[in-house]
Amino acid sequence: MRKFFGTGVALITPFKKDLSVDTEALIKIVNYQIDNGVDYLVVLGTTAESATLTKSEKELVKQTIITANNNRLPLVIGIGGNNTQAVIDEIKNTDLAPFDAILSVSPYYNKPSQDGLYQHFKAIATSTDKPIILYNVPGRTAKNMETATVLRLANDFKNIIGIKEAAGDLVQAMKIIQHKPTDFLVISGDDMITLPMVLAGGAGVISVIAEGLPKEFSDMIRCGLAGKNKEAYSIHYRIMESIDLIFEEGNPVGIKALFEKLGLCNDTVRLPLVPATNQLKEKINLFINQLNE
């Protein structure tokens, strides 16, 4: 699955001031990613505010991205949740032809045991032939998917091809990389530790900040994958502050403020999220001005 090496970006859903989906801005954002060298696009993940989108809005977002992409980059679709059967039903009722893989988040809120996590993903994996990328993000789900569970799934199901590992735990990521099957992808879901994960043997990233700084972040990942450590860390330290900034008041609040600065969309989010404060916007604007000097 070489198509998932490198930089994937978790696309936002831009909204107009009336909170409707801004398809024109979404098209601009897709082209911005492609023009600046990212490797694949992730549709309707957490960063897309999927939890606040209606079924018809999700379809609009999907079709807008598919059309704008025009088969230029691989596409990954987010389909996950804490009701296993509902996830399976959504997979079966979704036209997956335009997509190269499914990104499926670990169940949130329920707090299942490790065997419960295994059985959840076993049921999903056996319901489809589509490649599946697991998504471990305990900061949102309240439950870490442990290394042994990830490796068990990786070894038992051929269509579970990788994991977006966003526990923020470099040691855990390294243990998965050390013991994984050869062709299993360990993809960073934490922008700040992406480079050390790549240098340790990871496949790349599904990133938020790369959506705002696609050229810089993609260049960093390519250097990392090529073993050009010095060059990669030079880029990392140049953009590192932006990672803290975009998550300071939550995601996608920060990345939308950055996009507003870039002129790609406005900063509108849907409740319970609220737009970035003026203080954060000032810091983001200053960072972008200095980066471009």
N, C-alpha and C positions, 0 to 999 in steps of 0.2 A: 504494500500500500504506500508506495513512494509519493503518491499525490498528497499525502498528509504529513510529509516532512516539510519543515520550514514554518512559515508564519500564517496561521489562520486568524481571522478576526471575527469577533462576536458582534455582529451588526446591531446598531441601535434601531429603534423605530422613531423616526422624527415625527413630531406633531406640529400642526399649525396652532395658532393662539387659541382657536376654538376647540382644541383637543382632538380634532380629526387627524387621520393619518396624512402626512405630507409626502405624497408619492414623488413629487418633483425633487424634493430634497433627498429622498431615499435613492433615487436614480443618480443624483450627483455624488452621493456618498459611495455607492457601489463603484462608480467610475473612478473616484478618487483612490479607492483601494487598488483597483486594477492598474491604474496609471502609475502608481507608486510602488509596485512590486510585491504585493502580498501574494501568497500561494494558494489560499482557499478561503471561502466565505462560510460563516456559520449563521444560519437563519433561525430566528425565533428561539434564541437562547434566553438566559436570564437578562442579559443586557438589553434585549429587545422589549423589556417590560411586558413579556408575554402574559404574565398573570393578570394584566389589566386589559388585554385585547379580547374582543369578541371573536367568535368563530369566523364571521365574515371579514373582520379586520385582519385576522391571521391569514386568510386566503388572499386578501388584497396585498399584504406584505409579501407573501410567498411569490405571487405572480409578478409583482413589480420587480423583485430581485431576479427572478428567473429570466424575465425579459431583458432587464438591463444587463445582466451578466452575459447573456447570449452565448452560453457554452464556453466562455473564455476561461473560467476557473472552476475547479471542483466546488460543489456545494454540499454542505452538511446541514441537516435539519434537526432542530431540538424537539424531541418528543419524550417526555418523561413525566413523572409525578409520583404521588404516594398512594395511588389506587392502581394496583398492578393490572387488573382486568381492563380498566379504563385506558391505560397506556397501550395495551395490546389491541384494544378496539380502535384506538386512534391510528395506530400503525396500519392496521388492516383496512381502514377507511380513508387513508391518505394515498394520493398518487405519489409514489416514491420514485418514479422514473427519472425526474430531473435531478435527483439527489444521489450522491455517492456514498453517503453513510448517515446513520442516525446518531446524534449525541443524546444520551439518556442520563438524566441526573439521578443520583441516588435518592431514594424516598426521603422526603422531609416530614417533619412533625411527628410521624408515627413512632420514630426511634426503634426500628426493628433490631433484632440481634444480628450477629454476623451471618448466621445461617438464613435468617430472614432476608438479608440483602442478597445472599447467594440465590435463594429460591426466586426472589423477585426478578433478578436478571436472567436466571435460567428460563423462567417462563417467557420473558421477552425474547430472548435469543432463539428459543425454539418456535416462536410464532412467526418468524420472518427469516428470509435468506439474506436480508440487507446487512451489510457490515455495521457493527455497533461500536461506538466509542463510549465507554463508561465515563461518568462525571462525578468525581468525589469532591464535594465542597462542604465540609462539616461546619464551616462558619455560617452557612445558610440552612443546612439540613439538620443540624444538632446531633449528627451521628457520623463518626469517621468510618470509612470503609477500610478495614485494616489490610496490611500487606498480604497476609495469608489468604484473605477472601479474594482480593484482586488476582492473585496468582492462581487460585483455584478456578476462577472464572476464565482466566486467560488460557489455561491448559485444557479446560473441559469443552469449550465452545469455539469452533473455528471462526465463526462470524463475529465474535467479540475480539476486535482487532487492536484495541488500545484503550487508554484511559486518559482523560483530562484530569490531571492530579492537581487539585487546588487546596490541599490541606495546609499549604504554607510550611510544610515540614520537609526540609531537604533530605534528612536522614531517611525518612519513609520513602521518598522518591528514589533515593539511591538503592535502597533494599529491593524495591520493585524492579529497577533497572538491572540489578545484579542477578536476580533469580528468574526473570521473565523468559518466556519462550523467545526464540531469536527474532521472529517477525512481529512481536507484540510491541506497539508504540506507546511510549510514555511521553505524554504531551503536557507541558506545563500549563496550569491554569492560574498561576500566580506570577504576575509580570515582574515583580522585583527579584525573584529567584530563578527566572527563566534561564538566564545565561549559565549559571552554575549547573542547572539541571541538564542543559544541552551539552555542556562540556563533560558531564558525567556519563553521557550516553543517551540522553533524551532525544526525542525526534523533532522537537520544536515547541510551538506554543499555540494555544487559542487565546488571543490577547484582547484586552480592552484598549490599553494605551496605543497599541499598534494601529488601531483604527484612526486615531488622531495623528499619529506620527508614523505612517506606514513605511515611508522610505527609510527612516533612521532605524526603526525596529527591525525591519526585514533585513537590512544590511547587517545589523548586529547578529541576527540569527544565522545568516549565511556565513559570516566570519566564524561564528561559534561552531557550526557544523563542519567547517573546513579546518578546524583546529587552529585558527588564527586568533589565539587568545588575547594577545596584546591589542590588536585592532578592535576586537569585539568589546573588550572592557573599556576601551577609550570611548566608544559610542555609548555603552551602558552608563558610564559616569556622567556623560554629557546630558543624557535624558532622564536620569534617575529621579530627579526632583519631581518631574511631571507625574510619575507613578503615584507618589504620595499625594500630590495635589488632586488628581482626578478621583481618588477614593476618600478624600478627606470628609466629604459630606454624603458619601454613598454613590453607588453605581446604578444607573448611568447619569446621575446628576452632574458629576464632574466632567465626564467626556462630552456631554451635551454643551456644557459651558465652553469647553475647548473648541467644539465645532462651531459655536456661535462666533467665537473669536476668528475662526478660519473662514467664516462666511458660508458655511455649508448648510446650516439649519439654525433655528432658534433653540433656546434652552428649555423649551416647554417639556415638562414631565407630568405624569398623571398621579394623583393622590393614590396611596399615602405618601408618595415622594413629593418634594417641593423643590423648586429651582435653587441653584447655587446662590449663596449669599453674595452681596457685592464685594465683601472682603476676599472671598475665594476667587471670584471672577478677576479681581485686580491682580491676585497672585498668578493666576493662569495666564492672563494677558501679558504680564511682565515676563514670565518664563518664555512665552512664544516670541515676544519681541527680542529678547536676548538670544534665543536660539537662532533667530534669523539674521542676527547682526553679522 
